[in-house]
Amino acid sequence: FSDLAGLAGRRPALAAALAVFLISLTGIPVSAGFVGKFYLFTAAVNGGYVSLALVGVLMSVVSAYYYLGVVVSMYMRDPVGEDAWGPVGAMSGLALAVSVVVVLGLGIYPGPVLAWARLAAQSLL
């Protein structure tokens, strides 16, 4: 994580976006990753695959250790060496901002997308 150490001090917006994405991958509530994992594990339990759901939850805890380690490195460590990151272009910045809004938006209000997914799944049955 040394190349990300202190990123929050050098590039706060980039660090915040990466933190949101890593938190979503971890499956922490208020993120799209939580909604996805919740429905996945619920479907596994409802399908009788409780042991598989437990393994999934356990692996989520293991992944949280690694993902949150990156966040800690970005926010709690001093920078090591020079800033090797090039400038973020306008379109890349826009793509990051839209992605952050979508990840948080789907975590806060997943209803419309879930309704669309149910409709799509029903058409396959």
Backbone torsions as a table, in degrees:
resi	resn	phi	psi	omega
1	PHE	NA	5.5	-171.5
2	SER	-63.6	-31.5	179.8
3	ASP	-73.8	-15.3	176.7
4	LEU	-99.4	-5.0	-178.1
5	ALA	-60.2	128.8	177.6
6	GLY	73.5	13.1	-178.4
7	LEU	-59.9	-33.0	-179.2
8	ALA	-63.6	-31.0	178.1
9	GLY	-76.9	-35.1	-178.1
10	ARG	-84.7	-41.1	-177.0
11	ARG	-140.0	80.6	-173.6
12	PRO	-61.7	-38.0	-178.7
13	ALA	-67.9	-41.4	178.9
14	LEU	-65.4	-41.8	178.2
15	ALA	-64.9	-40.0	179.4
16	ALA	-64.8	-41.9	178.6
17	ALA	-63.0	-46.0	179.2
18	LEU	-63.2	-38.2	178.2
19	ALA	-63.2	-42.2	178.3
20	VAL	-61.7	-43.3	-179.0
21	PHE	-66.5	-40.8	179.5
22	LEU	-68.8	-37.8	176.4
23	ILE	-64.0	-38.7	177.4
24	SER	-65.6	-43.0	177.3
25	LEU	-61.7	-33.2	178.4
26	THR	-68.6	-30.1	-180.0
27	GLY	93.6	27.2	178.8
28	ILE	-77.8	139.5	-178.4
29	PRO	-54.0	157.8	-176.4
30	VAL	74.3	25.8	174.3
31	SER	-139.2	157.6	180.0
32	ALA	-62.1	-32.0	179.2
33	GLY	-62.3	-36.7	177.4
34	PHE	-64.3	-45.4	-178.7
35	VAL	-61.1	-44.9	179.5
36	GLY	-62.3	-46.7	179.7
37	LYS	-66.8	-37.6	179.2
38	PHE	-60.2	-49.1	-179.3
39	TYR	-68.5	-35.7	177.9
40	LEU	-64.4	-48.3	-179.0
41	PHE	-69.6	-35.0	176.4
42	THR	-63.8	-42.8	178.7
43	ALA	-64.9	-38.3	178.4
44	ALA	-64.4	-44.2	179.5
45	VAL	-65.7	-44.9	179.4
46	ASN	-64.4	-27.5	178.1
47	GLY	-85.2	0.7	178.3
48	GLY	89.6	10.9	-179.5
49	TYR	-102.1	57.1	-176.7
50	VAL	-62.8	-41.9	-178.9
51	SER	-64.3	-37.5	177.3
52	LEU	-65.7	-40.1	177.6
53	ALA	-64.1	-39.5	178.5
54	LEU	-65.2	-39.9	176.3
55	VAL	-63.5	-40.4	177.8
56	GLY	-62.3	-42.9	177.9
57	VAL	-65.0	-42.3	178.5
58	LEU	-62.0	-42.3	178.6
59	MET	-67.8	-30.4	175.2
60	SER	-65.8	-37.7	177.3
61	VAL	-66.2	-41.9	178.1
62	VAL	-63.0	-43.9	179.9
63	SER	-65.2	-32.7	178.4
64	ALA	-60.3	-37.0	178.4
65	TYR	-58.5	-45.7	-177.8
66	TYR	-74.5	-46.3	-177.6
67	TYR	-64.4	-44.1	-179.2
68	LEU	-72.1	-22.4	172.9
69	GLY	-63.1	-36.3	176.7
70	VAL	-67.1	-42.7	179.3
71	VAL	-62.6	-43.2	177.6
72	VAL	-60.7	-42.3	179.6
73	SER	-62.5	-40.1	-179.0
74	MET	-67.7	-36.6	-172.2
75	TYR	-102.6	-24.0	-172.4
76	MET	-112.9	-7.4	-177.9
77	ARG	-107.1	155.1	175.2
78	ASP	-81.0	148.2	178.7
79	PRO	-61.0	144.4	177.5
80	VAL	-113.1	119.3	178.1
81	GLY	75.4	-161.3	-177.7
82	GLU	-84.5	163.4	175.5
83	ASP	-77.1	105.2	-177.3
84	ALA	-88.9	-0.2	-177.7
85	TRP	-84.3	130.2	176.4
86	GLY	-76.6	173.6	179.8
87	PRO	-67.5	147.6	176.8
88	VAL	-90.4	122.0	-179.5
89	GLY	-70.3	166.8	-177.7
90	ALA	-62.2	-43.6	-179.0
91	MET	-69.4	-37.4	176.9
92	SER	-66.1	-41.2	177.1
93	GLY	-63.1	-40.7	177.3
94	LEU	-64.3	-43.1	178.5
95	ALA	-62.0	-41.5	177.4
96	LEU	-63.6	-44.9	-179.0
97	ALA	-63.1	-44.4	178.7
98	VAL	-63.3	-40.9	179.7
99	SER	-63.7	-41.2	177.9
100	VAL	-62.8	-44.0	179.6
101	VAL	-62.5	-41.5	179.9
102	VAL	-66.3	-44.9	-179.4
103	VAL	-61.2	-44.8	179.5
104	LEU	-74.3	-38.5	179.5
105	GLY	-62.4	-43.3	178.3
106	LEU	-69.0	-26.5	177.0
107	GLY	-76.1	-33.6	-178.1
108	ILE	-85.2	-40.9	-176.0
109	TYR	-136.5	77.1	-176.8
110	PRO	-83.8	-5.3	-172.6
111	GLY	-49.1	-54.6	-177.3
112	PRO	-61.6	-39.9	-179.9
113	VAL	-69.9	-38.5	177.9
114	LEU	-66.1	-37.9	177.1
115	ALA	-63.8	-42.0	177.5
116	TRP	-63.4	-40.5	179.7
117	ALA	-65.9	-40.2	177.0
118	ARG	-62.4	-43.3	179.1
119	LEU	-62.0	-42.7	178.8
120	ALA	-65.4	-40.1	179.8
121	ALA	-67.1	-38.9	179.4
122	GLN	-65.3	-32.6	179.5
123	SER	-70.1	-19.8	178.6
124	LEU	-85.5	-18.0	-177.0
125	LEU	-86.5	NA	NA
